[in-house]
Amino acid sequence: MFAADKTVHIHASQLCNFRCLHCYSLSGPGKHAHIPADALLGATRQLFGHGYRRAALSGGEPTLHPEFARLCRGLKAQGFEVSVISNGWQGRDLGALVREGSIDVVGLSFDGPEPLHDRIRVKPGAFARVTETLQALRGRAGAVVSVTQGSLPSLPELVGHLAGAGASWVQFHPISEVGRARENAGMTELPEEALMRLILITNLMRSLYPGVRFHCDAVPGAALNRVEAEAGLVSPLVIDSDGTLLPYVHGMPGWTRLGTIRQPIPRPSVPSQLQALVNDCLTRCRAKAATSFFQDLHDMAMERGDRPALAG
């Protein structure tokens, strides 16, 4: 659940060539503001010194960042394992950086079979294009599948397509009812019963496709273990598109902020208020049949309203 390899998730901009119905960050074509590579690499250099070893670029669409290649190369030179989550439209750019060794892991976004994917992406041809990119990166890329109630019955069909196109891994990610998902019917969070179905589907897919690694962000509530209050690093750590440092998941409220990349970054250890929130969420989630834990953590943090910032 919590990243064993200390991970920083980088949202370098909200620029995207799509305007997806479920977009958690409200990204889109008109949002050109971005964090310059120098500022990001200055921050990640500090975070590497604090013990972070994995850097995951998402967005917005990370390949549209004006310094995308420089950012990937800079992270790799600092010693990070570099991963990119992309809609796959810029397949040539991804492929070139993978071949030169500047990107280690590519996750391509899928929402369901072709008609559903293109409807959610509001982009005819999106499914065909991302499939082409997956095929071009055969064996060197995986799929991040955003799961809605509408896509749940078609997941076996989609997995068959992904396996045939060369996906080496598949991650099922239940959508969060934040950002643009709040505005669109059919983009609501999965209830417990649907999360349990997703867990069962994941286990079935593992047996049907032993050559593909599967991960499900939903887990049975009883499987959660309490996390002790240790002076460990927050992981994943999120760099938001405005440079704010947030714990665990994009969109956490201001009272949980851990600082900003515009100031020297102290070791991002887990503060007592944040640890209390995590443990309270674990208690709540263990009583559920199934949970998507970080989604529940975000929701609980939002329920608590305004609190003093955890860091300056």
C-alpha positions in Angstrom: 0.0 0.0 0.0 2.7 2.5 1.0 5.6 2.6 -1.4 8.5 0.5 -0.2 10.8 2.1 -2.7 10.6 5.8 -1.7 8.7 7.4 -4.5 8.0 11.0 -5.6 5.1 11.6 -7.9 5.7 14.7 -10.1 2.8 16.6 -11.6 4.9 19.1 -13.6 1.9 20.8 -15.4 -1.8 20.5 -16.1 -1.3 20.7 -19.8 -3.0 17.9 -21.7 -4.2 17.2 -25.3 -7.2 15.4 -23.8 -10.0 16.6 -21.6 -11.0 13.3 -19.9 -14.3 13.0 -18.2 -12.7 11.6 -15.0 -9.6 13.8 -14.8 -8.6 14.2 -11.2 -6.5 17.3 -11.9 -8.8 19.2 -14.3 -6.0 19.1 -16.9 -6.7 20.2 -20.5 -5.4 21.8 -23.7 -5.5 25.4 -22.4 -3.4 25.0 -19.3 0.2 25.9 -20.3 1.6 26.9 -17.0 4.4 24.4 -15.9 7.2 24.0 -13.4 10.5 24.6 -15.2 12.9 21.6 -15.3 15.6 23.5 -13.3 13.2 24.0 -10.4 12.0 20.4 -10.5 15.5 19.0 -10.7 16.7 21.2 -7.9 13.9 19.8 -5.7 14.4 16.1 -6.8 18.2 16.5 -6.1 17.3 17.3 -2.5 14.8 14.5 -2.3 17.3 12.0 -3.6 19.5 13.1 -0.8 16.7 12.4 1.7 16.4 8.8 0.3 13.9 8.9 -2.5 14.8 6.6 -5.4 11.8 6.5 -7.8 10.4 9.4 -9.7 7.0 9.0 -11.4 6.0 11.7 -14.0 2.3 12.3 -14.6 0.3 15.4 -15.1 -1.5 16.6 -17.2 0.2 14.8 -20.0 3.9 14.7 -19.1 5.2 14.3 -22.7 3.7 17.8 -23.4 5.9 19.5 -20.8 8.2 21.8 -22.9 11.3 20.3 -21.2 10.1 16.7 -20.9 13.2 15.0 -22.4 15.5 17.2 -20.3 13.5 16.4 -17.2 13.7 12.6 -17.8 17.4 12.7 -18.5 18.1 14.9 -15.5 16.2 12.6 -13.1 18.0 9.6 -14.5 21.4 11.4 -14.1 20.5 12.0 -10.4 20.1 8.3 -9.9 16.3 7.9 -10.0 14.3 5.1 -11.6 12.1 7.1 -13.9 8.5 6.1 -14.7 6.0 8.0 -16.9 2.2 7.7 -17.0 1.0 8.8 -20.4 -2.0 8.8 -22.6 0.2 7.4 -25.4 -0.4 10.0 -28.0 3.3 11.0 -28.2 4.5 7.5 -28.7 7.7 8.4 -30.6 8.9 10.7 -27.9 8.4 7.9 -25.3 10.0 5.3 -27.4 13.1 7.3 -28.0 13.6 8.0 -24.3 13.0 4.4 -23.4 15.6 3.2 -26.0 18.2 5.6 -24.7 17.6 4.5 -21.1 16.2 7.8 -19.8 12.8 6.2 -19.0 12.7 2.9 -17.1 8.9 2.3 -16.9 6.0 3.5 -19.1 2.4 3.2 -17.9 -0.2 3.9 -20.7 -3.6 5.0 -19.6 -6.7 2.9 -20.6 -10.3 3.3 -19.6 -12.0 0.3 -21.3 -12.6 -1.1 -24.8 -12.3 1.3 -27.7 -15.8 2.9 -27.7 -15.8 3.5 -23.9 -12.1 4.7 -23.9 -12.7 7.2 -26.7 -15.9 8.5 -25.1 -14.2 9.1 -21.7 -11.1 10.6 -23.4 -13.4 12.8 -25.5 -11.0 12.0 -28.4 -11.9 9.8 -31.4 -8.9 7.6 -32.2 -7.4 7.8 -28.7 -7.7 4.0 -28.1 -6.1 3.1 -31.5 -3.3 5.6 -30.8 -2.4 4.3 -27.3 -2.6 0.7 -28.5 -0.1 1.6 -31.3 2.2 3.0 -28.6 1.8 -0.1 -26.4 2.6 -2.4 -29.4 5.7 -0.3 -30.3 6.9 -0.6 -26.7 6.0 -4.3 -26.5 7.3 -5.9 -23.3 8.6 -2.5 -22.1 5.3 -0.9 -21.0 2.2 -1.6 -19.0 -1.3 -0.3 -18.7 -2.9 1.8 -15.9 -6.6 1.2 -16.2 -9.0 3.7 -14.6 -11.9 1.7 -13.5 -15.5 3.0 -13.5 -18.7 1.2 -12.8 -19.3 1.3 -16.6 -16.0 -0.3 -17.4 -16.0 -3.0 -14.7 -17.9 -5.7 -16.8 -15.6 -5.2 -19.8 -12.3 -5.5 -18.0 -11.7 -9.2 -19.1 -12.2 -8.1 -22.7 -9.8 -5.1 -22.2 -7.1 -7.3 -20.6 -7.2 -9.7 -23.5 -6.5 -6.8 -25.8 -3.7 -5.4 -23.6 -2.0 -8.8 -23.3 -2.2 -9.3 -27.0 -0.7 -5.8 -27.6 2.3 -6.6 -25.4 1.5 -5.2 -22.0 3.9 -6.6 -19.4 1.8 -5.4 -16.4 -1.7 -4.0 -15.7 -2.7 -1.8 -12.8 -6.4 -1.4 -12.0 -7.1 2.0 -10.5 -10.6 2.8 -9.3 -11.4 6.4 -10.2 -11.7 9.1 -7.5 -14.7 11.4 -7.5 -12.5 14.6 -7.6 -11.7 17.1 -10.3 -13.7 16.7 -13.5 -15.2 13.4 -12.3 -17.5 15.4 -10.0 -19.1 17.0 -13.1 -19.9 13.9 -15.2 -22.5 11.2 -14.7 -21.1 7.7 -14.6 -17.7 8.9 -13.1 -18.7 8.1 -9.5 -16.4 6.2 -7.1 -16.9 2.4 -6.9 -18.9 1.2 -3.9 -17.6 -1.6 -1.7 -19.4 -4.3 -3.7 -17.8 -3.1 -6.9 -14.4 -2.9 -5.3 -14.7 -6.6 -4.2 -15.7 -7.5 -7.8 -12.6 -5.7 -9.0 -10.4 -7.7 -6.6 -11.9 -10.9 -7.8 -11.5 -9.9 -11.5 -7.8 -9.2 -10.8 -7.3 -12.6 -9.3 -9.0 -14.2 -12.2 -6.8 -12.3 -14.7 -3.7 -13.5 -12.9 -4.7 -17.1 -13.5 -5.6 -16.5 -17.1 -2.6 -14.4 -18.0 0.4 -15.7 -16.0 2.8 -13.8 -18.2 1.3 -10.4 -17.2 1.8 -8.8 -13.7 -1.4 -7.5 -12.2 -1.9 -5.0 -9.4 -5.1 -3.8 -8.0 -5.4 -0.5 -6.0 -8.4 -1.9 -4.2 -7.8 -4.3 -1.3 -10.0 -6.2 1.2 -10.4 -4.1 4.3 -9.3 -6.9 6.6 -5.9 -7.1 4.7 -4.8 -3.6 5.8 -2.2 -3.5 8.6 -1.7 -0.6 11.0 1.2 1.6 10.1 3.2 2.6 13.2 4.2 6.2 13.9 7.8 6.1 12.8 10.1 8.9 11.6 10.0 7.4 8.1 9.7 9.2 4.8 6.3 10.1 3.4 5.9 7.8 0.4 4.6 8.4 -2.1 5.4 12.2 -1.9 3.5 14.3 -4.4 4.9 17.5 -6.1 1.8 19.3 -7.3 1.7 21.4 -10.4 2.1 24.6 -8.3 5.2 23.2 -6.6 3.4 22.2 -3.3 4.6 19.0 -1.6 1.7 16.8 -0.5 1.5 13.4 1.2 0.5 10.2 -0.5 -2.0 11.3 -3.2 -2.8 14.2 -5.4 -5.4 16.6 -4.2 -4.8 16.4 -0.4 -6.1 19.5 1.4 -3.8 22.4 2.3 -3.5 21.4 6.0 -1.5 18.3 5.0 1.0 20.2 2.9 4.7 19.4 3.6 6.3 22.4 2.0 7.1 23.7 -1.4 9.9 23.2 -4.0 10.5 26.9 -3.8 12.1 26.6 -0.4 14.8 24.2 0.9 13.2 20.8 1.5 13.7 19.3 4.9 13.4 15.5 5.3 9.7 14.8 4.5 9.1 12.7 7.6 5.5 11.7 8.7 4.3 14.4 11.1 2.1 13.3 14.1 -1.1 14.9 12.7 -0.6 13.0 9.4 0.2 9.7 11.1 -3.0 10.1 13.2 -5.0 10.6 10.0 -3.5 7.5 8.4 -4.2 5.4 11.5 -7.8 6.7 11.8 -8.3 5.9 8.1 -6.9 2.4 8.5 -9.3 1.8 11.4 -12.2 2.9 9.2 -11.1 1.0 6.2 -10.5 -2.3 8.0 -14.2 -2.3 8.8 -15.1 -2.3 5.1 -15.4 -5.2 2.8 -13.0 -3.5 0.4 -11.3 -0.2 0.1 -9.2 1.9 -2.3 -7.1 3.2 0.6 -5.6 6.4 -0.7 -8.9 7.5 -2.1 -10.4 7.0 1.4 -7.5 8.8 3.0 -8.1 11.8 0.7 -11.8 11.8 1.5 -11.2 11.6 5.2 -8.6 14.5 5.0 -11.2 16.6 3.2 -13.8 15.8 5.8 -11.6 17.3 8.5 -11.7 20.7 6.9 -9.1 23.4 7.5 -6.3 22.6 9.8 -3.0 24.2 10.5 -0.4 23.4 7.8 2.0 20.6 8.8 4.9 22.4 7.4 5.8 26.0 6.3 
